[in-house]
Amino acid sequence: MREFLEPSRYVDADHPEVIACAFSLAAGSRDKIAVAKACFEFVRDEIRHSWDFNLNPITVKASDVLRHKTGYCYAKSHLLAALLRANEIPAGLCYQRLTIENDRLPFCLHGLNAVFLEPYGWYRIDARGNKPGVSAEFTPPVEKLAFPIISEGEIDFPEIWPEPLFQVVEVLEKFDDYLLVSQNLPDAQVIRANKSNNYAPSAPDALKRALEAGVRARHSDHPERRYRLMIHRTYKQYDLSGSIALTKSRKGYASAVRASQSPQRGLRSE
C-alpha cells in the first residue's frame, strides 16, 4: 500500500502547491471519504479538460495540471492521485480502452483513478470532467464512471497502478498542442491470457521496456480477469505465437500490451 501513498515524478504529491491545495480541500476534516470526494470534485469541475476547452499547454505532472488548471484525462488523474496522497489517502491510476468516437474503431486509453476507502476497499472514480452525455460522480461503493463499456473491444483493465503507463507519458511529453495529442492518443494492443506452454526467448520492445521499468500494479477486485495491461519485471518467459505475448511467474499467467498510438481526431474517451 505504501507505493500508493508516496509522491513520484508525475504524481508529485510532495509539491508545495499540491500540498497547499490538498490541505485546503480537506479543510481540517478527518473524514477520509469526505476529503476524497472534495478532491475528486475539485479535479472534475475546476480542472478543465484540454480537448473540451481547446486548451494548452499539455500537462503531465500533477503540479503542472494544478498550476495551469488544464489537462487531458490522464493528467487530471495524476493530479487527483497526488491530492489524495497528500491527504494520506491511498490512490492509484486505472485505465480503460474505449472507442474514440461514436462507438467505432479506433481505440484509445482513458485514464481514471482508484482510491482506497474504508470500509469499501478500492473504489474507482473518474475526474475527466462532466459534459452533456458524460456524468461521473462520487457515490461509494457504487461506481459511476464517465464511460461505460459498450462496444466490442472496449475493456475495463483491472489493474491499479502507482505510476502512469509509459505510453501515456510518452504522448503527453512528445506533443505540445492539444490538437496533436488528440491525433495521437495512446492505445494498447490487448493480449488475452491463455494457458499456452510455448515460449520464445525474447520479448517485444514494449515488453522489454516494461520489464526494465519494473512497474508493478495492484489488481483491483474487478470481475473481468481475462485481460491484463502490463507485467512484473520478474517475469522471464514469453509466448509470442500470433498476437499473444504471455508472461509466467510463480503466481501464474498475465498478459501484456504493446504501446501504440491512435492517429485519429474524433474524441469520445480521453
Phi and psi in degrees as GROMACS dihedral restraints (atoms count N, CA, C in turn):
[ dihedral_restraints ]
;  ai    aj    ak    al  type     phi  dphi    fc
    3     4     5     6     1   -58.3    20    10
    4     5     6     7     1   -39.6    20    10
    6     7     8     9     1   -64.7    20    10
    7     8     9    10     1   -18.7    20    10
    9    10    11    12     1   -91.0    20    10
   10    11    12    13     1     5.5    20    10
   12    13    14    15     1  -116.7    20    10
   13    14    15    16     1   -15.3    20    10
   15    16    17    18     1   -85.6    20    10
   16    17    18    19     1   146.0    20    10
   18    19    20    21     1   -73.4    20    10
   19    20    21    22     1   159.0    20    10
   21    22    23    24     1  -148.3    20    10
   22    23    24    25     1  -176.0    20    10
   24    25    26    27     1   -58.8    20    10
   25    26    27    28     1   -45.7    20    10
   27    28    29    30     1   -97.8    20    10
   28    29    30    31     1   -28.6    20    10
   30    31    32    33     1  -102.7    20    10
   31    32    33    34     1    69.9    20    10
   33    34    35    36     1   -84.2    20    10
   34    35    36    37     1    74.3    20    10
   36    37    38    39     1   -69.1    20    10
   37    38    39    40     1   -11.2    20    10
   39    40    41    42     1   -94.9    20    10
   40    41    42    43     1     3.8    20    10
   42    43    44    45     1   -70.6    20    10
   43    44    45    46     1   136.4    20    10
   45    46    47    48     1   -54.5    20    10
   46    47    48    49     1   -41.3    20    10
   48    49    50    51     1   -69.0    20    10
   49    50    51    52     1   -36.0    20    10
   51    52    53    54     1   -66.9    20    10
   52    53    54    55     1   -44.1    20    10
   54    55    56    57     1   -61.5    20    10
   55    56    57    58     1   -44.9    20    10
   57    58    59    60     1   -61.8    20    10
   58    59    60    61     1   -42.9    20    10
   60    61    62    63     1   -65.9    20    10
   61    62    63    64     1   -42.5    20    10
   63    64    65    66     1   -61.4    20    10
   64    65    66    67     1   -44.6    20    10
   66    67    68    69     1   -68.1    20    10
   67    68    69    70     1   -35.7    20    10
   69    70    71    72     1   -64.3    20    10
   70    71    72    73     1   -41.2    20    10
   72    73    74    75     1   -67.9    20    10
   73    74    75    76     1   -35.4    20    10
   75    76    77    78     1   -69.2    20    10
   76    77    78    79     1   -33.1    20    10
   78    79    80    81     1    51.4    20    10
   79    80    81    82     1    37.4    20    10
   81    82    83    84     1    78.1    20    10
   82    83    84    85     1     2.3    20    10
   84    85    86    87     1   -73.5    20    10
   85    86    87    88     1   143.6    20    10
   87    88    89    90     1  -100.7    20    10
   88    89    90    91     1     2.2    20    10
   90    91    92    93     1   -84.5    20    10
   91    92    93    94     1   102.9    20    10
   93    94    95    96     1   -61.5    20    10
   94    95    96    97     1   -35.4    20    10
   96    97    98    99     1   -67.3    20    10
   97    98    99   100     1   -42.5    20    10
   99   100   101   102     1   -64.5    20    10
  100   101   102   103     1   -39.8    20    10
  102   103   104   105     1   -65.9    20    10
  103   104   105   106     1   -43.9    20    10
  105   106   107   108     1   -60.6    20    10
  106   107   108   109     1   -40.8    20    10
  108   109   110   111     1   -64.6    20    10
  109   110   111   112     1   -41.7    20    10
  111   112   113   114     1   -63.0    20    10
  112   113   114   115     1   -41.7    20    10
  114   115   116   117     1   -64.9    20    10
  115   116   117   118     1   -44.1    20    10
  117   118   119   120     1   -59.8    20    10
  118   119   120   121     1   -49.7    20    10
  120   121   122   123     1   -66.9    20    10
  121   122   123   124     1   -32.7    20    10
  123   124   125   126     1   -63.1    20    10
  124   125   126   127     1   -49.7    20    10
  126   127   128   129     1   -67.5    20    10
  127   128   129   130     1   -41.4    20    10
  129   130   131   132     1   -62.2    20    10
  130   131   132   133     1   -44.1    20    10
  132   133   134   135     1   -98.5    20    10
  133   134   135   136     1   -29.7    20    10
  135   136   137   138     1  -102.2    20    10
  136   137   138   139     1   -18.5    20    10
  138   139   140   141     1   -99.0    20    10
  139   140   141   142     1   117.0    20    10
  141   142   143   144     1   -82.7    20    10
  142   143   144   145     1   132.7    20    10
  144   145   146   147     1   -67.0    20    10
  145   146   147   148     1   130.3    20    10
  147   148   149   150     1   -54.3    20    10
  148   149   150   151     1   -43.0    20    10
  150   151   152   153     1   -76.6    20    10
  151   152   153   154     1   -42.7    20    10
  153   154   155   156     1   -58.2    20    10
  154   155   156   157     1   -35.5    20    10
  156   157   158   159     1  -110.4    20    10
  157   158   159   160     1     5.8    20    10
  159   160   161   162     1    53.4    20    10
  160   161   162   163     1    55.3    20    10
  162   163   164   165     1  -116.9    20    10
  163   164   165   166     1   141.9    20    10
  165   166   167   168     1  -115.8    20    10
  166   167   168   169     1   164.9    20    10
  168   169   170   171     1   -81.6    20    10
  169   170   171   172     1   169.4    20    10
  171   172   173   174     1   -80.7    20    10
  172   173   174   175     1   124.3    20    10
  174   175   176   177     1  -109.9    20    10
  175   176   177   178     1   152.4    20    10
  177   178   179   180     1  -130.8    20    10
  178   179   180   181     1   -55.5    20    10
  180   181   182   183     1   -70.2    20    10
  181   182   183   184     1   145.2    20    10
  183   184   185   186     1   -55.7    20    10
  184   185   186   187     1   -43.9    20    10
  186   187   188   189     1   -63.9    20    10
  187   188   189   190     1   -34.1    20    10
  189   190   191   192     1   -72.1    20    10
  190   191   192   193     1   -37.3    20    10
  192   193   194   195     1   -59.9    20    10
  193   194   195   196     1   -44.1    20    10
  195   196   197   198     1   -65.8    20    10
  196   197   198   199     1   -42.4    20    10
  198   199   200   201     1   -65.9    20    10
  199   200   201   202     1   -43.2    20    10
  201   202   203   204     1   -92.9    20    10
  202   203   204   205     1   -10.6    20    10
  204   205   206   207     1    60.5    20    10
  205   206   207   208     1    32.7    20    10
  207   208   209   210     1  -153.0    20    10
  208   209   210   211     1   157.8    20    10
  210   211   212   213     1   173.1    20    10
  211   212   213   214     1   156.1    20    10
  213   214   215   216     1   -70.1    20    10
  214   215   216   217     1   172.0    20    10
  216   217   218   219     1   -54.0    20    10
  217   218   219   220     1   -38.2    20    10
  219   220   221   222     1   -62.5    20    10
  220   221   222   223     1   -48.2    20    10
  222   223   224   225     1   -65.5    20    10
  223   224   225   226     1   -39.1    20    10
  225   226   227   228     1   -62.4    20    10
  226   227   228   229     1   -36.8    20    10
  228   229   230   231     1   -67.8    20    10
  229   230   231   232     1   -31.5    20    10
  231   232   233   234     1   -64.6    20    10
  232   233   234   235     1   -43.0    20    10
  234   235   236   237     1   -66.1    20    10
  235   236   237   238     1   -44.2    20    10
  237   238   239   240     1   -61.7    20    10
  238   239   240   241     1   -42.6    20    10
  240   241   242   243     1   -60.8    20    10
  241   242   243   244     1   -40.7    20    10
  243   244   245   246     1   -65.9    20    10
  244   245   246   247     1   -43.0    20    10
  246   247   248   249     1   -63.4    20    10
  247   248   249   250     1   -41.0    20    10
  249   250   251   252     1   -66.7    20    10
  250   251   252   253     1   -45.0    20    10
  252   253   254   255     1   -63.5    20    10
  253   254   255   256     1   -37.6    20    10
  255   256   257   258     1   -62.3    20    10
  256   257   258   259     1   -26.5    20    10
  258   259   260   261     1   -95.3    20    10
  259   260   261   262     1    16.2    20    10
  261   262   263   264     1    60.8    20    10
  262   263   264   265     1    37.8    20    10
  264   265   266   267     1  -114.5    20    10
  265   266   267   268     1   119.5    20    10
  267   268   269   270     1   -59.3    20    10
  268   269   270   271     1   132.9    20    10
  270   271   272   273     1  -147.8    20    10
  271   272   273   274     1   144.9    20    10
  273   274   275   276     1  -138.3    20    10
  274   275   276   277     1  -175.0    20    10
  276   277   278   279     1  -113.8    20    10
  277   278   279   280     1   140.4    20    10
  279   280   281   282     1  -128.4    20    10
  280   281   282   283     1   165.6    20    10
  282   283   284   285     1  -141.2    20    10
  283   284   285   286     1   147.7    20    10
  285   286   287   288     1  -119.3    20    10
  286   287   288   289     1   156.9    20    10
  288   289   290   291     1  -113.1    20    10
  289   290   291   292     1   117.0    20    10
  291   292   293   294     1  -130.0    20    10
  292   293   294   295     1   156.9    20    10
  294   295   296   297     1   -68.5    20    10
  295   296   297   298     1   150.1    20    10
  297   298   299   300     1   -81.0    20    10
  298   299   300   301     1   -40.2    20    10
  300   301   302   303     1  -148.7    20    10
  301   302   303   304     1   132.7    20    10
  303   304   305   306     1    55.6    20    10
  304   305   306   307     1    31.1    20    10
  306   307   308   309     1    58.7    20    10
  307   308   309   310     1    32.1    20    10
  309   310   311   312     1  -121.9    20    10
  310   311   312   313     1   160.7    20    10
  312   313   314   315     1   -57.8    20    10
  313   314   315   316     1   152.1    20    10
  315   316   317   318     1   -87.6    20    10
  316   317   318   319     1  -174.5    20    10
  318   319   320   321     1  -110.3    20    10
  319   320   321   322     1   163.4    20    10
  321   322   323   324     1  -147.9    20    10
  322   323   324   325     1   163.1    20    10
  324   325   326   327     1   -78.3    20    10
  325   326   327   328     1   146.1    20    10
  327   328   329   330     1  -123.4    20    10
  328   329   330   331     1   133.9    20    10
  330   331   332   333     1  -101.2    20    10
  331   332   333   334     1   137.1    20    10
  333   334   335   336     1  -147.0    20    10
  334   335   336   337     1  -167.8    20    10
  336   337   338   339     1  -129.6    20    10
  337   338   339   340     1   162.8    20    10
  339   340   341   342     1  -129.4    20    10
  340   341   342   343     1   138.0    20    10
  342   343   344   345     1  -124.8    20    10
  343   344   345   346     1   141.0    20    10
  345   346   347   348     1   -92.6    20    10
  346   347   348   349     1   116.2    20    10
  348   349   350   351     1  -122.1    20    10
  349   350   351   352     1   129.5    20    10
  351   352   353   354     1   -80.4    20    10
  352   353   354   355     1   134.1    20    10
  354   355   356   357     1   -99.8    20    10
  355   356   357   358     1    17.7    20    10
  357   358   359   360     1   -88.4    20    10
  358   359   360   361     1   -25.7    20    10
  360   361   362   363     1    88.0    20    10
  361   362   363   364     1  -150.6    20    10
  363   364   365   366     1   -72.4    20    10
  364   365   366   367     1   131.8    20    10
  366   367   368   369     1  -135.8    20    10
  367   368   369   370     1   124.3    20    10
  369   370   371   372     1   -86.3    20    10
  370   371   372   373     1   141.5    20    10
  372   373   374   375     1  -138.8    20    10
  373   374   375   376     1   152.2    20    10
  375   376   377   378     1  -130.9    20    10
  376   377   378   379     1   106.1    20    10
  378   379   380   381     1   -96.7    20    10
  379   380   381   382     1    24.9    20    10
  381   382   383   384     1   -53.3    20    10
  382   383   384   385     1   -36.6    20    10
  384   385   386   387     1   117.6    20    10
  385   386   387   388     1   127.3    20    10
  387   388   389   390     1   -80.2    20    10
  388   389   390   391     1   155.1    20    10
  390   391   392   393     1  -163.7    20    10
  391   392   393   394     1   173.9    20    10
  393   394   395   396     1   -53.2    20    10
  394   395   396   397     1   123.7    20    10
  396   397   398   399     1    90.4    20    10
  397   398   399   400     1    -7.0    20    10
  399   400   401   402     1  -129.4    20    10
  400   401   402   403     1   120.6    20    10
  402   403   404   405     1  -143.7    20    10
  403   404   405   406     1    98.5    20    10
  405   406   407   408     1  -103.8    20    10
  406   407   408   409     1   136.2    20    10
  408   409   410   411     1  -133.7    20    10
  409   410   411   412     1   167.3    20    10
  411   412   413   414     1  -107.0    20    10
  412   413   414   415     1    98.9    20    10
  414   415   416   417     1  -137.7    20    10
  415   416   417   418     1    57.7    20    10
  417   418   419   420     1   -62.3    20    10
  418   419   420   421     1   144.1    20    10
  420   421   422   423     1   -89.5    20    10
  421   422   423   424     1     6.8    20    10
  423   424   425   426     1   -85.6    20    10
  424   425   426   427     1   126.3    20    10
  426   427   428   429     1   -76.3    20    10
  427   428   429   430     1   137.6    20    10
  429   430   431   432     1  -136.3    20    10
  430   431   432   433     1    85.4    20    10
  432   433   434   435     1   -88.2    20    10
  433   434   435   436     1   170.1    20    10
  435   436   437   438     1   -70.7    20    10
  436   437   438   439     1   -36.6    20    10
  438   439   440   441     1  -132.3    20    10
  439   440   441   442     1   119.8    20    10
  441   442   443   444     1   -77.6    20    10
  442   443   444   445     1   160.4    20    10
  444   445   446   447     1   -85.1    20    10
  445   446   447   448     1   113.3    20    10
  447   448   449   450     1  -128.4    20    10
  448   449   450   451     1   -16.2    20    10
  450   451   452   453     1  -116.7    20    10
  451   452   453   454     1   151.2    20    10
  453   454   455   456     1   -60.8    20    10
  454   455   456   457     1   131.8    20    10
  456   457   458   459     1    97.8    20    10
  457   458   459   460     1   -16.3    20    10
  459   460   461   462     1   -77.6    20    10
  460   461   462   463     1   147.3    20    10
  462   463   464   465     1  -145.4    20    10
  463   464   465   466     1   138.2    20    10
  465   466   467   468     1   -91.4    20    10
  466   467   468   469     1   107.4    20    10
  468   469   470   471     1   -73.7    20    10
  469   470   471   472     1   137.0    20    10
  471   472   473   474     1   -83.8    20    10
  472   473   474   475     1   -10.3    20    10
  474   475   476   477     1   -75.8    20    10
  475   476   477   478     1   153.9    20    10
  477   478   479   480     1  -120.3    20    10
  478   479   480   481     1   122.3    20    10
  480   481   482   483     1  -108.5    20    10
  481   482   483   484     1   138.6    20    10
  483   484   485   486     1   -76.5    20    10
  484   485   486   487     1   -21.8    20    10
  486   487   488   489     1  -129.3    20    10
  487   488   489   490     1   154.8    20    10
  489   490   491   492     1   -67.9    20    10
  490   491   492   493     1   151.9    20    10
  492   493   494   495     1   -66.6    20    10
  493   494   495   496     1   146.4    20    10
  495   496   497   498     1   -64.8    20    10
  496   497   498   499     1   -33.1    20    10
  498   499   500   501     1   -69.3    20    10
  499   500   501   502     1   -26.2    20    10
  501   502   503   504     1   -71.1    20    10
  502   503   504   505     1   -50.5    20    10
  504   505   506   507     1   -60.8    20    10
  505   506   507   508     1   -40.5    20    10
  507   508   509   510     1   -57.3    20    10
  508   509   510   511     1   -45.5    20    10
  510   511   512   513     1   -67.9    20    10
  511   512   513   514     1   -44.5    20    10
  513   514   515   516     1   -67.3    20    10
  514   515   516   517     1   -28.9    20    10
  516   517   518   519     1   -88.2    20    10
  517   518   519   520     1   -22.1    20    10
  519   520   521   522     1   -80.2    20    10
  520   521   522   523     1   -38.5    20    10
  522   523   524   525     1  -108.0    20    10
  523   524   525   526     1   137.8    20    10
  525   526   527   528     1  -109.6    20    10
  526   527   528   529     1    14.6    20    10
  528   529   530   531     1  -139.0    20    10
  529   530   531   532     1   141.2    20    10
  531   532   533   534     1   -63.1    20    10
  532   533   534   535     1   -30.1    20    10
  534   535   536   537     1   -68.4    20    10
  535   536   537   538     1   -41.3    20    10
  537   538   539   540     1   -65.4    20    10
  538   539   540   541     1   -38.1    20    10
  540   541   542   543     1   -63.0    20    10
  541   542   543   544     1   -43.1    20    10
  543   544   545   546     1   -62.3    20    10
  544   545   546   547     1   -26.6    20    10
  546   547   548   549     1   -87.5    20    10
  547   548   549   550     1    -6.6    20    10
  549   550   551   552     1  -137.3    20    10
  550   551   552   553     1    40.2    20    10
  552   553   554   555     1   -60.4    20    10
  553   554   555   556     1   138.2    20    10
  555   556   557   558     1   -66.9    20    10
  556   557   558   559     1   144.8    20    10
  558   559   560   561     1  -135.3    20    10
  559   560   561   562     1   171.4    20    10
  561   562   563   564     1  -136.7    20    10
  562   563   564   565     1   129.0    20    10
  564   565   566   567     1   -75.3    20    10
  565   566   567   568     1   117.0    20    10
  567   568   569   570     1   -80.7    20    10
  568   569   570   571     1   135.1    20    10
  570   571   572   573     1  -127.0    20    10
  571   572   573   574     1   123.7    20    10
  573   574   575   576     1   -89.1    20    10
  574   575   576   577     1   137.6    20    10
  576   577   578   579     1   -70.3    20    10
  577   578   579   580     1   145.9    20    10
  579   580   581   582     1  -145.9    20    10
  580   581   582   583     1  -165.8    20    10
  582   583   584   585     1  -114.6    20    10
  583   584   585   586     1    28.5    20    10
  585   586   587   588     1   -65.2    20    10
  586   587   588   589     1   145.9    20    10
  588   589   590   591     1  -111.6    20    10
  589   590   591   592     1    15.0    20    10
  591   592   593   594     1   -92.2    20    10
  592   593   594   595     1   126.3    20    10
  594   595   596   597     1  -123.5    20    10
  595   596   597   598     1   150.7    20    10
  597   598   599   600     1  -119.0    20    10
  598   599   600   601     1   154.4    20    10
  600   601   602   603     1   -78.4    20    10
  601   602   603   604     1   -10.3    20    10
  603   604   605   606     1  -132.0    20    10
  604   605   606   607     1   165.1    20    10
  606   607   608   609     1  -122.4    20    10
  607   608   609   610     1   160.6    20    10
  609   610   611   612     1   -60.9    20    10
  610   611   612   613     1   161.7    20    10
  612   613   614   615     1   -55.8    20    10
  613   614   615   616     1   -41.3    20    10
  615   616   617   618     1   -63.0    20    10
  616   617   618   619     1   -38.2    20    10
  618   619   620   621     1   -65.8    20    10
  619   620   621   622     1   -43.2    20    10
  621   622   623   624     1   -59.9    20    10
  622   623   624   625     1   -41.9    20    10
  624   625   626   627     1   -64.0    20    10
  625   626   627   628     1   -39.4    20    10
  627   628   629   630     1   -65.5    20    10
  628   629   630   631     1   -40.6    20    10
  630   631   632   633     1   -62.3    20    10
  631   632   633   634     1   -45.5    20    10
  633   634   635   636     1   -64.8    20    10
  634   635   636   637     1   -36.2    20    10
  636   637   638   639     1   -68.3    20    10
  637   638   639   640     1   -30.8    20    10
  639   640   641   642     1    67.0    20    10
  640   641   642   643     1    27.4    20    10
  642   643   644   645     1   -77.0    20    10
  643   644   645   646     1   134.9    20    10
  645   646   647   648     1  -120.5    20    10
  646   647   648   649     1   147.7    20    10
  648   649   650   651     1  -120.1    20    10
  649   650   651   652     1   149.9    20    10
  651   652   653   654     1   -98.3    20    10
  652   653   654   655     1   129.6    20    10
  654   655   656   657     1   -75.3    20    10
  655   656   657   658     1   136.0    20    10
  657   658   659   660     1   -80.0    20    10
  658   659   660   661     1   177.0    20    10
  660   661   662   663     1   -92.0    20    10
  661   662   663   664     1    32.6    20    10
  663   664   665   666     1   -73.1    20    10
  664   665   666   667     1   138.9    20    10
  666   667   668   669     1   -69.3    20    10
  667   668   669   670     1   -21.4    20    10
  669   670   671   672     1   -84.3    20    10
  670   671   672   673     1   106.2    20    10
  672   673   674   675     1  -111.6    20    10
  673   674   675   676     1     5.2    20    10
  675   676   677   678     1   -76.7    20    10
  676   677   678   679     1   -19.0    20    10
  678   679   680   681     1  -115.8    20    10
  679   680   681   682     1   146.3    20    10
  681   682   683   684     1  -135.4    20    10
  682   683   684   685     1   145.5    20    10
  684   685   686   687     1   -99.4    20    10
  685   686   687   688     1   -30.5    20    10
  687   688   689   690     1  -148.2    20    10
  688   689   690   691     1  -167.0    20    10
  690   691   692   693     1  -139.4    20    10
  691   692   693   694     1   162.3    20    10
  693   694   695   696     1   -86.5    20    10
  694   695   696   697     1   147.9    20    10
  696   697   698   699     1   -70.2    20    10
  697   698   699   700     1   -12.1    20    10
  699   700   701   702     1   -79.8    20    10
  700   701   702   703     1   -11.0    20    10
  702   703   704   705     1   -73.5    20    10
  703   704   705   706     1   137.8    20    10
  705   706   707   708     1  -119.4    20    10
  706   707   708   709     1   -20.2    20    10
  708   709   710   711     1  -121.7    20    10
  709   710   711   712     1   149.7    20    10
  711   712   713   714     1  -136.0    20    10
  712   713   714   715     1   139.0    20    10
  714   715   716   717     1  -103.0    20    10
  715   716   717   718     1   109.7    20    10
  717   718   719   720     1  -105.7    20    10
  718   719   720   721     1    17.6    20    10
  720   721   722   723     1   -69.2    20    10
  721   722   723   724     1   130.7    20    10
  723   724   725   726     1    60.3    20    10
  724   725   726   727     1  -131.9    20    10
  726   727   728   729     1   -97.8    20    10
  727   728   729   730     1     9.0    20    10
  729   730   731   732     1   -92.7    20    10
  730   731   732   733     1   133.3    20    10
  732   733   734   735     1  -132.6    20    10
  733   734   735   736     1   103.8    20    10
  735   736   737   738     1  -107.3    20    10
  736   737   738   739     1   150.3    20    10
  738   739   740   741     1  -121.1    20    10
  739   740   741   742     1   148.3    20    10
  741   742   743   744     1  -124.6    20    10
  742   743   744   745     1   134.8    20    10
  744   745   746   747     1  -136.4    20    10
  745   746   747   748     1  -177.4    20    10
  747   748   749   750     1   -61.6    20    10
  748   749   750   751     1   -24.9    20    10
  750   751   752   753     1   -88.7    20    10
  751   752   753   754     1    -2.2    20    10
  753   754   755   756     1   115.9    20    10
  754   755   756   757     1  -147.0    20    10
  756   757   758   759     1  -106.0    20    10
  757   758   759   760     1   148.6    20    10
  759   760   761   762     1  -146.6    20    10
  760   761   762   763     1   154.4    20    10
  762   763   764   765     1  -104.5    20    10
  763   764   765   766     1   169.5    20    10
  765   766   767   768     1  -134.2    20    10
  766   767   768   769     1   175.2    20    10
  768   769   770   771     1  -126.6    20    10
  769   770   771   772     1   154.0    20    10
  771   772   773   774     1   -97.4    20    10
  772   773   774   775     1   140.9    20    10
  774   775   776   777     1   -74.7    20    10
  775   776   777   778     1   139.4    20    10
  777   778   779   780     1  -151.7    20    10
  778   779   780   781     1   169.6    20    10
  780   781   782   783     1  -125.8    20    10
  781   782   783   784     1   147.3    20    10
  783   784   785   786     1  -104.7    20    10
  784   785   786   787     1   111.4    20    10
  786   787   788   789     1   -85.8    20    10
  787   788   789   790     1    48.2    20    10
  789   790   791   792     1  -116.1    20    10
  790   791   792   793     1   158.0    20    10
  792   793   794   795     1   -99.2    20    10
  793   794   795   796     1   -34.3    20    10
  795   796   797   798     1   -66.0    20    10
  796   797   798   799     1   145.7    20    10
  798   799   800   801     1  -129.6    20    10
  799   800   801   802     1   134.0    20    10
  801   802   803   804     1  -127.6    20    10
  802   803   804   805     1   -43.0    20    10
  804   805   806   807     1  -108.0    20    10
  805   806   807   808     1   -21.9    20    10
